[in-house]
């Protein structure tokens, strides 16, 4: 073999190794159907019998609760399904607040899932069968993030209507003058 061929082969090998070593976030946009079924024996609160499936809870927290994409989708669904009509933007209104650490039916992701899926007495409608299980998991992940229960890197940013302009943007605003020109 010629030295040029060996050199090209070496460069190709190094490029392949560099690409293989590059770690990127893998996003799963669809969860396999077997995993998306609701928990069957999850305790809703300490007052109700049943055992929590801690393995399912940990897996759902990893899949949805620690994933910025799913939390962001949950934020979109929260507005689309008018959740703020009862819970405001997390501070509570006719529904309980979601920004504190007091959760009536439990604050773990599987417990929030059950509250959304099954509904609750005195006003919380059941969404199971009306929206997909993945959307319920996304909503549960977003609701938990409102009270700071999601990793900081996964939490959604402030809504656009709450954002203040940067100094560069503020200088681009047109100057409105009250002075009138008399002709």
Phi and psi in degrees as GROMACS dihedral restraints (atoms count N, CA, C in turn):
[ dihedral_restraints ]
;  ai    aj    ak    al  type     phi  dphi    fc
    3     4     5     6     1   -82.7    20    10
    4     5     6     7     1   160.4    20    10
    6     7     8     9     1   -67.2    20    10
    7     8     9    10     1   -31.2    20    10
    9    10    11    12     1   -66.3    20    10
   10    11    12    13     1   -38.8    20    10
   12    13    14    15     1   -66.4    20    10
   13    14    15    16     1   -42.5    20    10
   15    16    17    18     1   -63.3    20    10
   16    17    18    19     1   -39.6    20    10
   18    19    20    21     1   -64.5    20    10
   19    20    21    22     1   -45.0    20    10
   21    22    23    24     1   -64.0    20    10
   22    23    24    25     1   -40.7    20    10
   24    25    26    27     1   -64.4    20    10
   25    26    27    28     1   -39.6    20    10
   27    28    29    30     1   -65.4    20    10
   28    29    30    31     1   -41.3    20    10
   30    31    32    33     1   -65.8    20    10
   31    32    33    34     1   -41.7    20    10
   33    34    35    36     1   -63.8    20    10
   34    35    36    37     1   -39.3    20    10
   36    37    38    39     1   -65.3    20    10
   37    38    39    40     1   -43.5    20    10
   39    40    41    42     1   -63.6    20    10
   40    41    42    43     1   -40.3    20    10
   42    43    44    45     1   -64.0    20    10
   43    44    45    46     1   -42.1    20    10
   45    46    47    48     1   -64.0    20    10
   46    47    48    49     1   -41.4    20    10
   48    49    50    51     1   -65.7    20    10
   49    50    51    52     1   -39.0    20    10
   51    52    53    54     1   -64.7    20    10
   52    53    54    55     1   -41.9    20    10
   54    55    56    57     1   -67.2    20    10
   55    56    57    58     1   -37.0    20    10
   57    58    59    60     1   -69.9    20    10
   58    59    60    61     1   -29.2    20    10
   60    61    62    63     1   -82.7    20    10
   61    62    63    64     1   -13.7    20    10
   63    64    65    66     1   -73.9    20    10
   64    65    66    67     1   119.3    20    10
   66    67    68    69     1   -95.8    20    10
   67    68    69    70     1   131.5    20    10
   69    70    71    72     1  -130.4    20    10
   70    71    72    73     1   156.7    20    10
   72    73    74    75     1   -68.6    20    10
   73    74    75    76     1   127.8    20    10
   75    76    77    78     1   -98.7    20    10
   76    77    78    79     1   123.8    20    10
   78    79    80    81     1  -105.4    20    10
   79    80    81    82     1   127.7    20    10
   81    82    83    84     1  -100.8    20    10
   82    83    84    85     1   111.6    20    10
   84    85    86    87     1   -82.4    20    10
   85    86    87    88     1   -20.4    20    10
   87    88    89    90     1  -128.8    20    10
   88    89    90    91     1   125.8    20    10
   90    91    92    93     1   -85.0    20    10
   91    92    93    94     1   137.6    20    10
   93    94    95    96     1   -55.4    20    10
   94    95    96    97     1   142.6    20    10
   96    97    98    99     1   -55.0    20    10
   97    98    99   100     1   -34.6    20    10
   99   100   101   102     1   -63.1    20    10
  100   101   102   103     1   -30.8    20    10
  102   103   104   105     1   -83.6    20    10
  103   104   105   106     1   -18.6    20    10
  105   106   107   108     1   -91.1    20    10
  106   107   108   109     1     6.6    20    10
  108   109   110   111     1   -76.5    20    10
  109   110   111   112     1   148.8    20    10
  111   112   113   114     1   -68.0    20    10
  112   113   114   115     1   154.0    20    10
  114   115   116   117     1   -64.0    20    10
  115   116   117   118     1   139.4    20    10
  117   118   119   120     1   -92.4    20    10
  118   119   120   121     1   -38.1    20    10
  120   121   122   123     1  -121.7    20    10
  121   122   123   124     1    40.7    20    10
  123   124   125   126     1   -90.0    20    10
  124   125   126   127     1   132.8    20    10
  126   127   128   129     1   -71.7    20    10
  127   128   129   130     1   131.1    20    10
  129   130   131   132     1   -82.4    20    10
  130   131   132   133     1   -39.8    20    10
  132   133   134   135     1  -148.5    20    10
  133   134   135   136     1   168.0    20    10
  135   136   137   138     1   -64.4    20    10
  136   137   138   139     1   -15.4    20    10
  138   139   140   141     1   -85.3    20    10
  139   140   141   142     1   -10.8    20    10
  141   142   143   144     1  -108.9    20    10
  142   143   144   145     1   137.1    20    10
  144   145   146   147     1   -68.5    20    10
  145   146   147   148     1   159.3    20    10
  147   148   149   150     1   127.5    20    10
  148   149   150   151     1   156.1    20    10
  150   151   152   153     1  -109.7    20    10
  151   152   153   154     1   141.7    20    10
  153   154   155   156     1   -81.3    20    10
  154   155   156   157     1   137.1    20    10
  156   157   158   159     1   -87.0    20    10
  157   158   159   160     1    95.8    20    10
  159   160   161   162     1   -66.5    20    10
  160   161   162   163     1   -30.2    20    10
  162   163   164   165     1   -68.0    20    10
  163   164   165   166     1   -43.2    20    10
  165   166   167   168     1   -64.0    20    10
  166   167   168   169     1   -42.8    20    10
  168   169   170   171     1   -58.5    20    10
  169   170   171   172     1   -47.3    20    10
  171   172   173   174     1   -64.0    20    10
  172   173   174   175     1   -40.7    20    10
  174   175   176   177     1   -66.7    20    10
  175   176   177   178     1   -43.3    20    10
  177   178   179   180     1   -66.8    20    10
  178   179   180   181     1   -37.6    20    10
  180   181   182   183     1   -63.3    20    10
  181   182   183   184     1   -41.5    20    10
  183   184   185   186     1   -67.3    20    10
  184   185   186   187     1   -45.8    20    10
  186   187   188   189     1   -69.7    20    10
  187   188   189   190     1   -41.2    20    10
  189   190   191   192     1  -113.8    20    10
  190   191   192   193     1   -48.1    20    10
  192   193   194   195     1   -70.6    20    10
  193   194   195   196     1   -24.4    20    10
  195   196   197   198     1  -105.7    20    10
  196   197   198   199     1    12.2    20    10
  198   199   200   201     1  -113.0    20    10
  199   200   201   202     1   116.2    20    10
  201   202   203   204     1   -60.2    20    10
  202   203   204   205     1   -36.7    20    10
  204   205   206   207     1   -62.7    20    10
  205   206   207   208     1   -47.8    20    10
  207   208   209   210     1   -67.9    20    10
  208   209   210   211     1   -36.5    20    10
  210   211   212   213     1   -65.0    20    10
  211   212   213   214     1   -40.7    20    10
  213   214   215   216     1   -63.4    20    10
  214   215   216   217     1   -41.9    20    10
  216   217   218   219     1   -63.4    20    10
  217   218   219   220     1   -39.0    20    10
  219   220   221   222     1   -62.5    20    10
  220   221   222   223     1   -37.5    20    10
  222   223   224   225     1   -62.8    20    10
  223   224   225   226     1   -42.1    20    10
  225   226   227   228     1   -64.1    20    10
  226   227   228   229     1   -43.3    20    10
  228   229   230   231     1   -66.1    20    10
  229   230   231   232     1   -35.5    20    10
  231   232   233   234     1   -57.4    20    10
  232   233   234   235     1   -42.8    20    10
  234   235   236   237     1   -74.4    20    10
  235   236   237   238     1   -40.6    20    10
  237   238   239   240     1   -65.5    20    10
  238   239   240   241     1   -34.4    20    10
  240   241   242   243     1   -94.1    20    10
  241   242   243   244     1    10.5    20    10
  243   244   245   246     1    59.1    20    10
  244   245   246   247     1    37.2    20    10
  246   247   248   249     1   -64.3    20    10
  247   248   249   250     1   -29.9    20    10
  249   250   251   252     1   -69.2    20    10
  250   251   252   253     1   -14.3    20    10
  252   253   254   255     1   -61.9    20    10
  253   254   255   256     1   -32.5    20    10
  255   256   257   258     1  -106.5    20    10
  256   257   258   259     1   -37.9    20    10
  258   259   260   261     1  -100.4    20    10
  259   260   261   262     1     4.2    20    10
  261   262   263   264     1    54.5    20    10
  262   263   264   265     1  -148.3    20    10
  264   265   266   267     1   -95.9    20    10
  265   266   267   268     1    41.0    20    10
  267   268   269   270     1   111.3    20    10
  268   269   270   271     1   -17.8    20    10
  270   271   272   273     1   -83.9    20    10
  271   272   273   274     1    -7.3    20    10
  273   274   275   276     1    86.8    20    10
  274   275   276   277     1   148.3    20    10
  276   277   278   279     1  -146.2    20    10
  277   278   279   280     1  -103.8    20    10
  279   280   281   282     1   -83.7    20    10
  280   281   282   283     1   -18.1    20    10
  282   283   284   285     1   -99.1    20    10
  283   284   285   286     1   163.4    20    10
  285   286   287   288     1   -67.7    20    10
  286   287   288   289     1   155.0    20    10
  288   289   290   291     1   -68.8    20    10
  289   290   291   292     1   151.1    20    10
  291   292   293   294     1  -113.7    20    10
  292   293   294   295     1     0.4    20    10
  294   295   296   297     1   -96.9    20    10
  295   296   297   298     1    -3.4    20    10
  297   298   299   300     1  -101.2    20    10
  298   299   300   301     1  -174.4    20    10
  300   301   302   303     1  -104.2    20    10
  301   302   303   304     1    14.1    20    10
  303   304   305   306     1  -105.4    20    10
  304   305   306   307     1   112.8    20    10
  306   307   308   309     1  -119.5    20    10
  307   308   309   310     1   121.0    20    10
  309   310   311   312     1   -63.2    20    10
  310   311   312   313     1   -44.8    20    10
  312   313   314   315     1  -108.5    20    10
  313   314   315   316     1    15.8    20    10
  315   316   317   318     1   102.1    20    10
  316   317   318   319     1   142.1    20    10
  318   319   320   321     1  -106.4    20    10
  319   320   321   322     1     5.0    20    10
  321   322   323   324     1   -75.0    20    10
  322   323   324   325     1   157.8    20    10
  324   325   326   327     1   -60.5    20    10
  325   326   327   328     1   -37.9    20    10
  327   328   329   330     1   -71.7    20    10
  328   329   330   331     1   -30.5    20    10
  330   331   332   333     1   -72.4    20    10
  331   332   333   334     1   -38.9    20    10
  333   334   335   336     1   -66.1    20    10
  334   335   336   337     1   -40.0    20    10
  336   337   338   339     1   -54.3    20    10
  337   338   339   340     1   -48.5    20    10
  339   340   341   342     1   -64.1    20    10
  340   341   342   343     1   -37.1    20    10
  342   343   344   345     1   -62.4    20    10
  343   344   345   346     1   -39.6    20    10
  345   346   347   348     1   -73.3    20    10
  346   347   348   349     1   -44.0    20    10
  348   349   350   351     1   -70.1    20    10
  349   350   351   352     1   -45.4    20    10
  351   352   353   354     1   -91.5    20    10
  352   353   354   355     1   -18.5    20    10
  354   355   356   357     1    76.3    20    10
  355   356   357   358     1   172.9    20    10
  357   358   359   360     1  -138.8    20    10
  358   359   360   361     1   157.6    20    10
  360   361   362   363     1   -60.8    20    10
  361   362   363   364     1   154.0    20    10
  363   364   365   366     1    68.4    20    10
  364   365   366   367     1    32.7    20    10
  366   367   368   369     1   129.4    20    10
  367   368   369   370     1   -25.5    20    10
  369   370   371   372     1   -77.6    20    10
  370   371   372   373     1   114.5    20    10
  372   373   374   375     1   -74.2    20    10
  373   374   375   376     1   156.0    20    10
  375   376   377   378     1   -86.9    20    10
  376   377   378   379     1   132.6    20    10
  378   379   380   381     1  -106.9    20    10
  379   380   381   382     1    -4.3    20    10
  381   382   383   384     1   -62.4    20    10
  382   383   384   385     1   134.5    20    10
  384   385   386   387     1    86.5    20    10
  385   386   387   388     1   -16.7    20    10
  387   388   389   390     1   -98.6    20    10
  388   389   390   391     1   -32.9    20    10
  390   391   392   393     1  -131.0    20    10
  391   392   393   394     1   161.7    20    10
  393   394   395   396     1   -72.3    20    10
  394   395   396   397     1   154.7    20    10
  396   397   398   399     1   -57.3    20    10
  397   398   399   400     1   -36.8    20    10
  399   400   401   402     1   -61.6    20    10
  400   401   402   403     1   -39.6    20    10
  402   403   404   405     1   -67.1    20    10
  403   404   405   406     1   -35.8    20    10
  405   406   407   408     1   -65.6    20    10
  406   407   408   409     1   -41.4    20    10
  408   409   410   411     1   -62.9    20    10
  409   410   411   412     1   -40.0    20    10
  411   412   413   414     1   -65.0    20    10
  412   413   414   415     1   -43.2    20    10
  414   415   416   417     1   -61.1    20    10
  415   416   417   418     1   -43.5    20    10
  417   418   419   420     1   -61.7    20    10
  418   419   420   421     1   -41.2    20    10
  420   421   422   423     1   -64.0    20    10
  421   422   423   424     1   -42.8    20    10
  423   424   425   426     1   -66.5    20    10
  424   425   426   427     1   -43.7    20    10
  426   427   428   429     1   -58.9    20    10
  427   428   429   430     1   -42.5    20    10
  429   430   431   432     1   -65.8    20    10
  430   431   432   433     1   -34.6    20    10
  432   433   434   435     1   -68.5    20    10
  433   434   435   436     1   -24.2    20    10
  435   436   437   438     1   -63.7    20    10
  436   437   438   439     1   -30.7    20    10
  438   439   440   441     1   -97.7    20    10
  439   440   441   442     1    12.8    20    10
  441   442   443   444     1    82.7    20    10
  442   443   444   445     1    17.4    20    10
  444   445   446   447     1   -87.6    20    10
  445   446   447   448     1     2.0    20    10
  447   448   449   450     1  -105.4    20    10
  448   449   450   451     1   155.0    20    10
  450   451   452   453     1   -57.6    20    10
  451   452   453   454     1   143.6    20    10
  453   454   455   456     1   -56.1    20    10
  454   455   456   457     1   -38.3    20    10
  456   457   458   459     1   -67.4    20    10
  457   458   459   460     1   -21.2    20    10
  459   460   461   462     1   -93.4    20    10
  460   461   462   463     1   -18.3    20    10
  462   463   464   465     1   -68.1    20    10
  463   464   465   466     1   145.6    20    10
  465   466   467   468     1   -70.6    20    10
  466   467   468   469     1   155.2    20    10
  468   469   470   471     1   -76.2    20    10
  469   470   471   472     1   174.8    20    10
  471   472   473   474     1   -63.0    20    10
  472   473   474   475     1   143.7    20    10
  474   475   476   477     1   -60.5    20    10
  475   476   477   478     1   152.6    20    10
  477   478   479   480     1   -59.5    20    10
  478   479   480   481     1   -35.8    20    10
  480   481   482   483     1   -71.4    20    10
  481   482   483   484     1   -12.6    20    10
  483   484   485   486     1   -99.7    20    10
  484   485   486   487     1    -7.6    20    10
  486   487   488   489     1   -78.9    20    10
  487   488   489   490     1   136.8    20    10
  489   490   491   492     1   -94.3    20    10
  490   491   492   493     1   149.1    20    10
  492   493   494   495     1   -70.2    20    10
  493   494   495   496     1   148.9    20    10
  495   496   497   498     1   -71.9    20    10
  496   497   498   499     1   163.3    20    10
  498   499   500   501     1   -56.7    20    10
  499   500   501   502     1   -36.0    20    10
  501   502   503   504     1   -66.3    20    10
  502   503   504   505     1   -39.6    20    10
  504   505   506   507     1   -70.3    20    10
  505   506   507   508     1   -35.5    20    10
  507   508   509   510     1   -65.2    20    10
  508   509   510   511     1   -33.7    20    10
  510   511   512   513     1   -73.2    20    10
  511   512   513   514     1   -20.3    20    10
  513   514   515   516     1   -82.8    20    10
  514   515   516   517     1   -10.6    20    10
  516   517   518   519     1   -65.9    20    10
  517   518   519   520     1   139.3    20    10
  519   520   521   522     1   -67.6    20    10
  520   521   522   523     1   142.7    20    10
  522   523   524   525     1   -88.1    20    10
  523   524   525   526     1   124.1    20    10
  525   526   527   528     1  -100.0    20    10
  526   527   528   529     1   126.7    20    10
  528   529   530   531     1  -107.4    20    10
  529   530   531   532     1   139.4    20    10
  531   532   533   534     1   -88.1    20    10
  532   533   534   535     1    -7.9    20    10
  534   535   536   537     1   -70.4    20    10
  535   536   537   538     1   136.0    20    10
  537   538   539   540     1  -108.7    20    10
  538   539   540   541     1   141.6    20    10
  540   541   542   543     1   -91.0    20    10
  541   542   543   544     1   125.4    20    10
  543   544   545   546     1   -95.8    20    10
  544   545   546   547     1   128.9    20    10
